[in-house]
Amino acid sequence: MTLLVLLPGCNRKDPINLEITKRENLNQNWLFSRHGHDQWLPATIPGTIHLDLLANGIIEEPFAADNETKQQWIEHENWIYKTEFRLSREFIENQCIALVFEGLDTYAHIFLNGMRVLEADNMFREWRIDAKEYLREGNNILEVQLLSAYAEGLKYLKKFPYILVADSDKGEFKTSVFTRKAPYHYGWDWAPRFVTSGIWKPVYLEAWNNTRIADVRYDLVSLRESQASIRVEIEIECQQDEKIWLRVKDREGRVYKKKKVTAKPGTNRYDLEFSLRNPQLWWPNGLGEPFLYEFIAELENGRNTQANTTKFGIRTIELVQEPDSIGSSFMFRVNGVPVFMKGANYIPPDMFLPRVDESHYRKMLQLAAEANMNMLRVWGGGVYADEAFYNLCDEYGILVWQDFMFACSFYPWDNQFLENVKHEITHQVKRLRNHACMALWCGNNEISEAWHHWGYQSKYRWSGADSAAIWQGYLKLFEELIPNTLSTLDPGRPYWPSSPLHGWGTPKSLTKGDSHYWGVWWGEQPFEIYEQKIPRFASEYGFQSFLNSKTLEEYIPQSEWQVTNPAIKSHQKHPRGFELIDLYMKRQLHAPKTFEDYFYLSQILQAEGMRKAIEAHRRNMPYCMGSLYWQLNDCWPAVSWSGIDYRLNPKALQFVAGRAFSPKILSFEAREDKLSCYLVADHGYGGSDTLHLTLWDLTGKLYWEQHKIVEFGENAATLVYSLDKKFLLTFGEPNHLVLCANIGETSANHYFVTDKNLCLREPGFEFKLTVKNGTQILRLTAMRAARYIHLSTTRQEAKFSHNFFDLAPGQTVEVEIKSARLLPPEGLIIRSLFDYQ
Ligand code: BMA
């Protein structure tokens, strides 16, 4: 939501065009100092202490080498930020002036012209105070004292009568749960520990006279094909009685509804309802256009107008949990259509978020959309994402599963804490509820699972009484406070108290609710287990891989690239990470010969595991109606579960998941002697076509083929062909064979043995680089079967539209290349699994 400030005369078509809210941006001229040291250095606002120290040369790049360990002193210090700004008489004479901090990280004492005006203690709240009486014409001074979040949390911890848990918190004392601050700042199994401080979002003064639009809420009341009915609730803050006009219109000036009211001192709420004929709907990615209307809510008081512009998508969304013979469904229905959710879990894209700009979010969400994703889960151990993130999700048709920021820990439940959380929830829900992308609110990540399955009661020696109190605290927060707040602020959207419903070790986790299946990785089970453990909705599952070499090189020189090197080790935050990668590598692939081999091998290992899971989930629709892997992105250059690394360079997973999430896929399921070929099609992709099946020797000899016209339903997984494995194996040894299925552009390959046992031969690539309509195209053919082909370049940067794909013998593929200059043939590197045997 953006506040549109109309400056005098800026909209000449409007008869009434004077402004009533004015903004005085206070992001400039800041200096900062360490408390007790009188050295003032320039600061960037919005920002964070680590970035200011870096910009002033006080610390080195925090992500380089193992600098993290050297920079832990920062979290123990208090920091002071100050700025001076001038105000005109005209500005000062406004009847109301508010000082607004959109975000303070975290414990902040604010002084305006020497007077203490605010104490803040929650990173996720907006802070707005009446500042008029403290301001003066001419020079003004604003000072922000930022207290050590660790020290403040520690005071709270020492007073709190129970031992709470925060296993991810790497501090000496686990203070993170006492502080409403991004949990991942304290360390996670993919994040370093940087407990930041800062004015992390914009700060400004806002001035107006008598009446102000404080909030606008859009709700779809009803939807029929020919008509949508929309209610707009406008919240007006008022000083003295005033007659005002309220209007809802569009950019073209078409007025949908107007109303004359008398605002009373305090907060006033007005409903305006209107209908739209033949509404254009907002559809998730892949199912249609995510159409957005732009509405302007306007306040006019005879002297002037104020306007609020909101993009609003018309769509219905339901979470359908219908009991069936096995358990209950867990399915989203959008505009009446059941939609299989395809996507990943999103974590904050940096440790230092203020430096992430809109173009970074755009690039990331474009990658998600290109990978055919239609849902991201904003995971509860990070932050409520930036406005740009939700705007882009609206634009790309990516639904958001929104966790509240609580993860894997137990939190206090005293009144002060709950009151603080209530403000946080209120602010965030009001901020996000108008977004078409918002699908679901979720209380927390894995806290219910932790309570029931992680053995904390005995590990932390909680007495029966302590256990009961901690669980009551949990219920107060996630079963009372949050749902109660939502019931007035956003009753139409589903609320899910904790993700997942049941722990992955219990059979119930597969019959009802959502599931985090960590039998792979944490449980060391083989990837094939994904084919048996089918949940109703997979909201997490994952496997680690190395980042891209180019990204790592920026932070750790090649000369240090060894798994035992301290710098490399510090970029792997899972205690058994390398060990587990090696364990699975031994099962699936040949061991890496050099450190460099890890980049490719660990990435295809991860991609292959995730492919198995995604395809199994989709083949089992409608039993399973969602597949969100862990995790989309990274917050620093790390070895992690992500498919896109910190620099937004895609890993093999990003390409492989993109194909597995295609609207139409072919997928083989191997069970004993049977090989079943499925076609999974999204809504609108059903039909009939010719299925081609071919069985090859890896060297290129065609043994067997079959063509058949098959029919397949939309929004369904259809078994299109059943094969007898024994029959196929009469043609050759299993390690020499590949079975290929094709329907038009859609294809799938089945290998009869694990990759390490495949007898791959030198693929005999032939390629040609051409230019078609200004785009460089690579036409690539393999003479023999090629597995996990990796295209890269020697020097110049280039992006490939496809990568990490297989080619059947004689098959040709066209790949688009994007680069600043045309890529010369000698600049192209083509490798495949054969090169790593
Ligand atoms: C899930 C997440 C995170 C964690 C990931 C990998 O449980 O919710 O807590 O980073 O697993 O271990």
Residues whose N, C-alpha, C, O or C-beta is under 5 A from the ligand:
A	BS01	BMA	D189 N445
